[in-house]
Amino acid sequence: MELKDPIQRIDIKHIAGSHRWEKYDGAGDLLVWEEPHATGKYVVGADVAMGLEHGDWSVAWVMEATSGRLVACYRSKIDPDLYGSEILPAVGYYYNHALVCAEVNNHGLTTLKAMQRAGYTRLYRRRTATTRQEGITESVGFQTNYANKPKLMDFLAEYLRSNNVPHRETVSELKGFVRDQVGERVKLHGSPHDDLVMALAFCVEARKYAVENQVFRVKDHDVPGSIAWWSKQLEGKDKKKGLKVGI
């Protein structure tokens, strides 16, 4: 891996009640290797922690989906609700309304609910077959378990063979990430932390999901609940009345 210093380090925060964000230059928690490009298509992989001083980190990796380049990394100890209401929406909007894939396990549900309350709509969704209803249910977030974690790490290993990770701490965590045989199961974990590794794995999953589901071909006005969507609905109603929409 070719380690590179970020071009800048900034603080970023979502403005409540709007689809805007504020950026503060200085010694912030978002490391930036590449600023967002107007035509860039970005995905975010987010690992969630409790926010305790001596606990794990909440981490978000940002990747340009077309090229696979890692362009930014957020790492901090922050409460799960603030991570979802202030940080992840801000990072997502900053990088062209990126698709965000956050783990739903444990504190991740708090973060995802906070993102939804903040009005951020471009979230990774998992589909689950239900035998009771004989159908498919769709829920936000990636739910890690013994069945899908090995596949998740296989996709990460495949990505790492042909892509660069510029961040020293992430490379260090990757070196300490191991596979242990526990009975009939394989336990995948890092010591003492693997937050950067898991966030990177969710980022790779988000990229795969975005390509398979043609996420970036969806126009803004086709995203239910977005400002553009409501504008389109109002425009349709006002056309029937012979009115013009000034939004």
SULZI-V477356 format. One line per field, one symbol per residue. ss: DSSP state (A for helix, B for strand, O for the rest). phi: phi as a letter, one per 40 degrees, with the letter a starting at -180 (. if undefined). burial: I if it has 9 or more other ideal C-beta (glycine too) atoms within 8 Angstrom, else O. A space follows every 10 residues. Layout:
ss: ???
phi: ???
burial: ???
This chain:
ss: OOOOOOOBBB BBBBBOOOOB BBBBBOOOOB BBOOOOOOOO OBBBBBBOOO OOOOOOOBBB BBBBOOOOOB BBBBBBOOOA AAAAAAAAAA AAAAOOOOBB BBBOOOOAAA AAAAAAAOOO OOBOBBBBBB OOOOBBBBBB OBOOOAAAAA AAAAAAAAAA OOOOOOOAAA AAAAAOBBBB BBOOBBBBBB OOOOAAAAAA AAAAAAAAAA AAOOAAAOOA AAOOOOAAAA AAAAAAAAAA AOOOOOO
phi: .ccbcccabb caaccdgabb abbbchcccb cbcacccdbc bbbbbbbbbc gcdbbcbcbb cbbccccgcc baabaabbcd ccdccbcccc cccccffccb bbccdfcccc ccccccccgc bcbcbbbbcb cccfabbbbc gbccaccbcd cdcccccccc cbbbbccdcc cccccccbbb cbgcbbcbab bcbacccccc cccccccccc ccbfdccccd cccdgccccc cccccccccc cgbbcbb
burial: OOOOOIOOII IIIIOOOOOO IOOIOOOIOI IIIIOIOOOI IIIIIIIIIO IOOOOOIIII IIIIIOOIII IIIIIOIIOI IIIIIIIIII IIIIIOOIII IIIIOOIIII IIIIIIOIII OIIIOIOOOI OOOOOOOOII IIIIOOOOII OIIOIIOOII OOIOIIIOOI IOIIOIIOOO OOOOOOOIOI OOIIIIIIII IIIIIIIIII IOOOIOOOOI IOIOOIOIII IIOIIOOIOO OOOOOOO
